[in-house]
Amino acid sequence: MTLRARRSPKLIAAGVLTVALGAIGAAALYTANNEEISVVSLARLVPRGQVVTADDLAVVQVPEGFAVDTHPADGIEDLVGRTALVDLPRGSFPVESHVGEDPLPDGQALVGLRLAHGQLPVSAMPAGTAVELVDLSEEPGDAVLTGVVAVAPTMLDDGASYTVDVRVEASSAQRVARLAALGELALVVVGDA
């Protein structure tokens, strides 16, 4: 004797309904937990020193809890017309600290310094911080030169030294670079420029 499987239309309908409700519930849960916000992104590369234009920027959607610092889309005009202080690659998310005034006015020079611990303060030195560059050598000349931090210090992989870009008078740039290379320069914070 062969047993024949019986199909109940009610059970089939209940199964289909359960699957459909589960899919709708999953979609609702996904949507509720994935709110998006509009932020500013770079539509193309903006090299350091170039003025940011509206054509350089785009508005993109990111998840609300995005783990990267972003600039809100409604503030896009805050970035237009300002100078890129760092290279801004295509697809990156610019923020206020990436743009500012031209870091190199006429008569000024930008000097990259590598300084060891003890040759600069450990406290934060954002761009725009006024500094004095102290000549530690025995050579005659001005022992103290003034400057302005252009790019905040970054610790190097060696864990013992930092790089920092400082804006100085063009006439002092070579001397500052030479003293830094010889380890005979110290940086002292004096306030905001």
C-alpha positions as CSV (number, residue, x, y, z in Angstrom):
1,M,0.0,0.0,0.0
2,T,1.4,3.4,-1.0
3,L,0.9,6.4,1.1
4,R,0.1,9.5,-0.8
5,A,1.3,12.9,0.6
6,R,-1.6,15.2,1.3
7,R,-1.3,18.9,0.7
8,S,-3.3,21.2,2.8
9,P,-4.0,24.6,1.0
10,K,-4.4,26.3,4.4
11,L,-0.9,25.2,5.5
12,I,0.6,26.2,2.2
13,A,-1.0,29.7,2.5
14,A,0.1,30.0,6.1
15,G,3.7,29.1,5.0
16,V,3.7,31.7,2.2
17,L,2.3,34.3,4.5
18,T,4.9,33.6,7.1
19,V,7.7,34.0,4.6
20,A,6.3,37.2,3.2
21,L,5.8,38.8,6.6
22,G,9.3,37.7,7.6
23,A,10.8,39.4,4.5
24,I,8.8,42.6,5.1
25,G,9.9,42.6,8.8
26,A,13.5,42.2,7.8
27,A,13.3,45.0,5.2
28,A,11.7,47.3,7.8
29,L,14.4,46.5,10.4
30,Y,17.2,47.0,7.9
31,T,15.7,50.4,6.8
32,A,15.2,51.6,10.4
33,N,18.8,50.8,11.3
34,N,20.4,52.3,8.2
35,E,19.4,55.9,8.1
36,E,21.6,57.9,5.8
37,I,22.8,61.5,5.9
38,S,24.1,63.8,3.1
39,V,27.8,64.8,3.4
40,V,30.4,66.5,1.2
41,S,32.9,64.4,-0.8
42,L,35.6,65.3,-3.3
43,A,34.5,64.8,-6.9
44,R,38.2,65.1,-8.1
45,L,41.7,65.5,-6.7
46,V,42.4,68.9,-5.2
47,P,46.2,69.3,-4.7
48,R,47.5,71.2,-1.6
49,G,47.6,74.9,-2.2
50,Q,44.8,74.9,-4.8
51,V,41.5,76.8,-4.2
52,V,38.5,74.5,-3.8
53,T,35.7,75.2,-6.3
54,A,32.1,74.0,-6.3
55,D,33.0,71.7,-9.2
56,D,35.5,69.9,-7.0
57,L,32.8,68.9,-4.5
58,A,29.9,66.4,-4.6
59,V,27.2,65.4,-2.1
60,V,27.0,61.7,-1.2
61,Q,24.9,59.6,1.2
62,V,26.6,57.8,4.0
63,P,25.2,55.8,7.0
64,E,24.3,58.0,9.9
65,G,26.8,56.3,12.2
66,F,29.7,56.7,9.6
67,A,33.0,56.3,11.5
68,V,34.8,59.0,9.4
69,D,34.7,62.7,10.1
70,T,32.5,64.4,7.5
71,H,31.2,67.9,6.6
72,P,27.4,68.2,6.2
73,A,26.0,68.8,2.7
74,D,24.2,71.9,3.8
75,G,27.5,73.5,4.7
76,I,29.2,72.9,1.3
77,E,29.6,76.6,0.7
78,D,31.9,76.8,3.7
79,L,34.5,74.9,1.8
80,V,34.2,76.6,-1.6
81,G,36.8,79.4,-2.2
82,R,39.2,78.2,0.5
83,T,42.7,76.8,-0.1
84,A,43.4,73.1,0.4
85,L,46.0,72.8,3.2
86,V,46.6,69.1,2.3
87,D,46.2,67.0,-0.8
88,L,42.4,66.1,-1.0
89,P,42.1,62.9,-3.0
90,R,39.0,62.1,-5.1
91,G,36.4,60.4,-3.0
92,S,37.7,61.6,0.4
93,F,35.6,63.6,2.9
94,P,36.9,67.1,3.4
95,V,36.5,68.8,6.8
96,E,37.2,72.4,8.0
97,S,40.7,71.5,9.1
98,H,41.6,70.5,5.5
99,V,41.0,74.0,4.1
100,G,41.9,77.5,5.1
101,E,43.7,80.6,4.0
102,D,46.6,80.4,1.6
103,P,49.4,79.0,3.7
104,L,52.1,80.8,1.8
105,P,51.6,84.6,1.4
106,D,54.2,86.7,-0.5
107,G,57.5,86.9,1.3
108,Q,56.9,83.8,3.3
109,A,58.4,80.3,2.9
110,L,57.2,76.9,4.1
111,V,59.8,74.8,5.9
112,G,59.3,71.2,6.9
113,L,61.0,70.4,10.1
114,R,61.9,67.1,11.8
115,L,62.3,67.7,15.5
116,A,63.0,65.2,18.3
117,H,61.2,65.0,21.6
118,G,62.2,67.9,23.7
119,Q,62.6,70.2,20.7
120,L,58.9,71.0,20.6
121,P,56.0,71.1,23.0
122,V,53.9,68.0,23.4
123,S,50.7,70.0,23.5
124,A,48.5,70.4,20.4
125,M,49.7,72.9,17.8
126,P,47.0,73.3,15.2
127,A,47.6,75.2,12.0
128,G,47.8,79.0,12.8
129,T,49.7,78.6,16.1
130,A,52.4,81.3,16.4
131,V,55.8,79.9,17.3
132,E,59.4,81.0,17.9
133,L,62.2,79.0,16.4
134,V,65.2,79.1,18.8
135,D,68.7,78.8,17.3
136,L,70.6,76.4,19.6
137,S,73.9,76.7,17.7
138,E,76.9,78.8,18.6
139,E,76.8,80.8,15.4
140,P,76.3,84.6,15.6
141,G,72.9,85.9,14.4
142,D,69.4,86.2,15.7
143,A,68.9,83.5,18.3
144,V,65.1,83.6,17.9
145,L,63.0,83.6,14.7
146,T,59.2,83.8,14.4
147,G,57.0,81.5,12.5
148,V,53.5,80.1,12.2
149,V,52.5,76.4,12.2
150,A,51.1,75.6,8.7
151,V,50.5,71.9,9.3
152,A,50.2,70.4,12.8
153,P,53.0,68.1,14.1
154,T,52.8,64.4,13.2
155,M,54.7,61.8,15.1
156,L,56.9,59.6,12.9
157,D,57.0,55.8,13.0
158,D,60.2,55.9,15.0
159,G,58.2,57.2,17.9
160,A,61.0,59.7,18.8
161,S,60.5,62.5,16.4
162,Y,57.9,64.7,14.7
163,T,57.4,66.5,11.4
164,V,55.9,69.9,11.4
165,D,55.5,72.5,8.6
166,V,56.2,76.0,9.7
167,R,55.7,79.3,7.7
168,V,58.7,81.7,8.2
169,E,60.0,84.8,6.5
170,A,61.5,83.7,3.1
171,S,64.9,85.3,4.1
172,S,65.1,82.9,7.2
173,A,64.0,79.7,5.5
174,Q,67.4,78.3,4.6
175,R,68.8,79.0,8.0
176,V,65.8,77.4,9.7
177,A,66.0,74.3,7.5
178,R,69.8,73.9,8.1
179,L,69.4,74.3,11.9
180,A,66.6,71.7,12.0
181,A,68.7,69.3,9.9
182,L,71.6,69.6,12.4
183,G,69.3,69.2,15.4
184,E,70.1,72.7,16.6
185,L,66.6,74.2,16.5
186,A,63.8,74.2,19.1
187,L,60.2,75.3,18.6
188,V,58.4,77.3,21.3
189,V,54.7,78.1,21.2
190,V,53.9,81.8,21.8
191,G,50.2,81.9,20.9
192,D,47.8,82.2,17.9
193,A,48.9,84.2,14.9
